[in-house]
Amino acid sequence: MLAPEGVNATIGATPDSLDTVLEFLEARLQIRRGELKFSHAAKKPFRRFKVRPKKEIITLRKPEADPNVLAGDYVAPENWNALISDPDVTVIDTRNRYETEVGIFKNALDPKLRTFSEFPKWVEENLDPGKHKKIAMFCTGGIRCEKASAYMRGTGFENVYHLKGGILKYLEIVSSDRSLWEGECFVFDRRVAVGHALEQGSFDICHGCREPLSPQDREDPVYEEGVACPHCAGTLSPERARNLRMRHRDYRRNQGGAL
């Protein structure tokens, strides 16, 4: 995604090809001034290459929330456990509901957002700068928290911290035996979720409603691979279900799978 405030991207490629792309982006956009993260996938994580110009990288609709002007303090992943274990710290997940249901830090507040633009209203209704003296926030890769911390600093919260590099960097460098993370981390590619050391997780995605599916979800009697899940079974129109079955059958045929 490209916006006046910056660039945010995930690219799947072979090592040589990735080096070429990164050199190009560095020459044009100086991406190494930001955060680069690396992980591995057994299969192509994306179906196609796509570039989207947007007004905001992450939509908040609060132009005054500018991380370049006012933002929270970065906390390195290796120092994150100590911060969120402090009983005086309010820990907040700034991601959307479908992401938080896959995994979350222990004892963190989940605003259950449908979209990030709901975050300011949730803060207004649930937090008070006079009572919540220390705020620690986290998100997938650290981008959302840049804006969230800028918004909160601008509305009177003085001690605002956010996890540098996000959950992904934490899972990359903090070992599972020291981790305060519970579950897996939703990612926006065909891996669906990753765990510690950024290994591919156990979740799949529903093609009917795009909800992440745990192994337990996929054992539910109403689950139909490629079509519906416990979240949407019974809500799909007959036409939608028929089209999904046809698409899944074509996919299996192209992959050489049994019908």
C-alpha positions in Angstrom: 0.0 0.0 0.0 1.2 3.5 -0.9 0.0 6.7 0.8 1.3 10.2 1.4 2.4 9.0 4.9 4.5 6.1 3.7 4.5 2.6 2.3 3.5 -0.7 3.9 4.0 -4.0 2.0 4.5 -7.7 2.3 6.3 -9.4 -0.6 6.7 -13.2 -1.3 9.7 -14.1 -3.5 12.7 -16.2 -3.9 15.8 -14.8 -2.1 17.5 -13.5 -5.3 14.3 -11.9 -6.6 13.6 -10.4 -3.2 17.0 -8.8 -3.0 16.3 -7.2 -6.4 12.9 -5.8 -5.3 14.3 -4.5 -2.0 17.1 -2.7 -3.8 14.6 -1.1 -6.2 12.3 0.0 -3.3 15.3 1.3 -1.3 16.4 3.5 -4.3 12.9 4.8 -4.8 11.4 4.9 -1.3 14.2 4.5 1.2 12.4 1.6 2.9 15.4 0.7 5.1 14.6 3.8 7.2 11.6 1.8 8.4 11.2 -1.7 9.7 12.1 -4.8 7.6 11.0 -8.2 8.7 11.8 -11.6 7.1 10.0 -15.0 7.4 9.6 -18.1 5.3 6.7 -19.9 3.6 6.5 -23.4 2.1 4.3 -22.2 -0.7 3.6 -18.9 -2.5 2.0 -16.7 0.2 0.1 -14.5 -2.4 -1.9 -15.3 -5.5 -0.9 -12.1 -7.3 1.1 -8.9 -7.1 -1.0 -5.9 -6.1 -0.3 -2.2 -5.4 -3.0 -0.1 -3.8 -2.7 3.7 -3.5 -4.6 4.9 -0.4 -5.2 8.1 1.6 -4.0 6.4 4.7 -1.9 3.3 5.2 -4.2 2.3 8.1 -7.5 4.1 8.1 -8.1 6.1 11.3 -9.8 9.2 9.9 -7.9 11.4 12.5 -5.5 13.5 10.5 -4.2 15.1 13.7 -2.8 11.7 14.7 0.5 12.1 13.0 3.3 9.9 14.4 5.9 12.2 12.8 4.7 15.0 15.2 3.7 13.1 18.4 3.9 9.4 19.1 4.5 6.9 21.9 7.7 5.4 23.0 9.1 2.3 21.3 9.6 -0.8 23.5 12.0 -3.5 22.1 10.5 -7.0 22.0 13.1 -8.2 24.6 11.8 -5.6 27.1 8.1 -6.1 26.3 7.4 -8.8 28.9 8.6 -6.6 31.8 6.4 -3.7 30.7 3.2 -5.6 30.3 3.7 -7.5 33.5 3.6 -4.2 35.4 0.1 -4.1 37.1 0.0 -0.3 36.6 0.2 -0.7 32.8 -3.0 -1.0 30.7 -2.2 -3.3 27.7 -4.3 -2.8 24.6 -4.6 -4.8 21.3 -5.3 -2.4 18.5 -6.1 -5.0 15.9 -9.5 -6.1 14.6 -11.7 -8.7 16.2 -11.0 -11.5 13.7 -7.3 -11.1 14.4 -7.5 -11.0 18.2 -9.5 -14.2 18.2 -6.5 -16.1 16.7 -4.1 -14.9 19.5 -3.4 -12.1 22.0 -1.0 -11.2 24.7 -1.9 -12.4 28.2 -4.2 -10.1 30.1 -4.5 -7.6 27.2 -7.7 -5.6 26.6 -9.4 -6.5 23.4 -11.6 -3.6 22.0 -13.2 -6.1 19.5 -12.9 -3.6 16.7 -14.6 -4.3 13.4 -12.3 -1.6 11.8 -9.4 0.4 13.1 -11.4 3.6 12.6 -13.6 2.5 15.6 -10.5 2.8 17.9 -10.9 6.5 18.8 -14.5 6.0 20.0 -13.5 2.9 22.0 -10.8 5.0 23.7 -13.2 7.8 24.5 -15.7 5.4 26.0 -13.4 3.1 28.0 -10.2 5.0 28.9 -9.4 8.0 31.0 -6.0 9.8 31.0 -6.5 10.5 34.7 -6.9 6.8 35.6 -4.9 5.0 33.0 -1.5 6.4 33.6 0.5 4.0 31.5 -0.7 2.5 28.2 1.1 -0.3 26.2 -0.2 -1.1 22.7 0.6 -3.7 20.1 -0.4 -4.7 16.6 0.7 -7.2 13.9 3.7 -5.3 12.5 3.9 -2.1 14.5 2.2 0.2 11.9 -1.2 0.5 13.4 0.3 1.4 16.8 2.2 4.3 15.3 -1.2 6.1 14.6 -2.9 4.7 17.8 -0.1 6.1 20.0 -0.1 9.4 18.2 -3.9 9.7 18.7 -3.7 8.8 22.4 -0.8 11.2 23.1 -2.9 13.9 21.4 -5.9 13.2 23.6 -4.1 13.6 26.9 -2.5 10.2 27.6 1.1 11.0 28.6 2.9 7.6 29.1 2.1 5.7 25.9 4.3 2.8 24.7 4.1 0.5 21.7 5.8 -2.7 20.7 8.6 -2.0 18.2 8.2 -4.3 15.2 4.8 -5.6 16.4 3.8 -9.1 17.3 5.7 -10.5 14.4 9.1 -9.2 15.6 8.2 -10.4 19.2 7.4 -13.9 17.9 10.6 -13.9 15.8 13.0 -13.1 18.6 11.3 -14.1 21.9 11.5 -17.9 22.6 8.3 -19.8 23.3 9.4 -20.6 26.9 9.7 -16.9 27.7 6.7 -15.8 25.7 3.6 -14.1 27.1 1.8 -14.5 23.8 -1.2 -16.9 23.7 -2.3 -18.5 20.5 -1.1 -17.6 17.0 -0.8 -14.4 15.0 -3.1 -13.7 12.1 -1.2 -12.6 8.9 -2.6 -11.2 5.7 -1.5 -13.9 3.3 -2.2 -17.6 2.5 -0.4 -18.8 5.6 -3.3 -17.3 7.6 -1.4 -17.4 11.0 2.1 -17.9 12.3 3.6 -18.9 15.7 6.9 -18.5 17.4 9.9 -18.3 15.1 7.3 -17.2 12.5 6.5 -20.9 11.7 3.2 -21.4 9.8 0.4 -22.0 12.3 -2.7 -24.2 12.4 -5.4 -21.8 11.1 -7.1 -21.8 7.8 -9.4 -19.3 6.2 -13.1 -19.6 5.3 -13.8 -18.8 1.7 -17.4 -18.0 2.6 -16.9 -15.3 5.2 -13.1 -14.9 5.4 -13.0 -15.7 9.1 -9.9 -17.5 10.4 -10.6 -21.1 11.3 -9.0 -23.2 14.0 -8.6 -27.0 13.8 -11.7 -27.2 16.0 -13.7 -25.1 13.7 -12.8 -27.4 10.8 -14.1 -30.4 12.7 -17.5 -28.8 13.2 -20.3 -30.7 11.3 -21.3 -27.6 9.4 -17.8 -26.9 8.1 -17.5 -27.5 4.3 -14.1 -27.0 2.9 -13.9 -24.0 0.5 -17.5 -23.1 1.1 -18.7 -22.4 4.7 -17.8 -22.7 8.4 -19.5 -22.4 11.8 -19.4 -18.6 11.5 -21.3 -18.4 8.2 -23.1 -21.7 7.6 -26.8 -21.1 7.1 -26.2 -17.5 6.1 -24.9 -18.0 2.6 -27.4 -17.7 -0.2 -27.9 -20.8 -2.3 -26.3 -19.1 -5.3 -23.2 -18.0 -3.2 -22.8 -21.5 -1.8 -23.1 -23.0 -5.3 -20.5 -20.7 -6.8 -18.1 -21.4 -3.9 -18.5 -25.2 -4.4 -17.8 -24.8 -8.1 -14.7 -22.7 -7.5 -13.4 -25.1 -4.9 -14.0 -28.1 -7.3 -12.1 -26.3 -10.0 -9.3 -25.5 -7.6 -9.0 -29.1 -6.5 -9.0 -30.3 -10.1 -6.2 -27.8 -11.0 -4.2 -29.0 -8.0 -4.7 -32.6 -9.0 -6.7 -33.4 -5.9 -9.5 -36.0 -5.6 -13.1 -34.8 -6.2 
